[in-house]
């Protein structure tokens, strides 16, 4: 092992020395390539085969050569073959070689201008057969990836190895078949861990198949083909119960399996796998306006598995998922947005999960405002009013707001019908005066229409006005009575001496009048107190405005004065 490594190092000593000298006089380059064994972990049972791909990733650098030495444990693995059929290299300084005695694999390949750049470029495929149980490490001992810069700069920065876990082969107990019945073999049952559902498309182009082998089987034949009806042709002995294929091409493939014994072959089993690693073609979504709606054209095409769904991200809003069957003529109606410019990020997914992204800008129109009407523009306090309206948005939430002096006093929430119309009956309106009514269409906390035109509603308090007029009427009567009494008293005073003889009679009549006035005044006071109690109830409901409050207090003052008049004047006459 040491001599082989020294030979490798001496082989390129002069080249490395030259690269070091050049690097001292040139600007430092950022190394950016890797060599990998893929997949990094695999599981196989003793006696079965498994394949590893040797790949390189260049991180946007252009390369024209790669070489490596790979080591594997000879007691656990045996190289069956090394394939270059899907290699990115077309020129080989050293053909891929292997030694099952030393456990060494080596290669040195390249390609002419313009070279290669990309991720997971396949160099070769190594097929191993598992020999015994355990964990087998397959790793790079040396390697180089050279940039196509005219200097052969080695830009290799990482080597990613692989581990193959080898398990005990599953023991299948199969009943012994008498020699005279060995012509009858059961049809093989194929299982795939990588593609368990034959109807589902997958991005995984590594396909593994396994099967159980009856005891009297002497050999098997397999084949992976694009043909839906063919016969397997590749022969293995009866120890092989698993097969893995790397880098299976896109499309529908079929794995065929047939058992053989001394009497002949079984029925052929077929297992379908659907692989698509190719994303949908690039597409350019477009926007068109239809009335107050914005429609986006989603016309991505996938030629292998077919389109599955789209996702749409508008600004920073929640992600929208659009299934293909939700499109009408490849168009999707976008949600209503606030007026202005919006960015749409759209991702198209095929049935295997591959995706292609695109973006488009949307200039959203203004959200139209609701149109309102009410059953009456003037009502009495305690009555209801019916509010109806129309919008351009069916099945959408509407807020209806009642305001007085710019302050909200009541809010209702309704939902428009399938034609965009709505209707509601308010609660009993107790607030008097001038009330403004308006509405807004609501799509979210941040997306709303502007307020509609305000409708004015006048709420009158007829009951309070009637009480006010009644009190004024009684006050007029009271004033007339007081004037009449005052006239009588003056006449009595002036005619005291002249009509002395009539004094007793006048006193009696005056007393009778005073008694009557006192009675009327008491009745008036009681009636006014009853009216004041009704005013108190209205006041408790918060339905009095400032002007009505002043009238209320004025009535209370007048009642107090009437009571004072009765105490000071009328009672003296009684």
MOFENNOR-V343059 format. One line per field, one symbol per residue. ss: DSSP state (H for helix, E for strand, L for the rest). A space follows every 10 residues. Layout:
ss=???
This chain:
ss=LHHHHHHHHH HLHHHHHHHH HHHHLLLLLL LLEEEEEELL EEEEELLLEE EEEEEEELLL LLEEEEEEEE ELLLLLEEEE EEELLLLLLL EEEEEEEEEL LLLEEEEEEE LLLLLELLLL EEEEEEEEEE LLLEEEEEEE EEEEEEELLL LLLELEEEEE LEEEEEELLL LLLLLLLLHH HLLLLLLLLL ELLLLLLLLL EELLLLEEEE LLLLLLLLEE EEEEELLLLL LLLEEEELLL LEEEELLLLL EEEEEEEEEE ELLEELLLEE EEEEELLLLL LLLLLEEEEE LLEEEEELLL LLLLLLEEEE EEEELLLLLE EEEHHHLELL EEELLLLLLE EEEEEEEEEE LLLLEEEEEE EEEELLLLLL EEEELLLEEE LLLLLEEEEE LLLLLLEEEE EEEELLEEEE EEEEELLLLL EEEEELLLLL LLEEEEEEEE EELLLLLELL LLLLEEEEEE LHHHHHHHHH HHHHHHHHHH HHHHHHHHHH HHHHLLLLLH HHHHHHHHHH HHHHHHHHHH HHHHHHHHHH HHHHHHHHHH LLLLLHHHHH HHHHHHHHHH HHHHHHHHHH HHHL
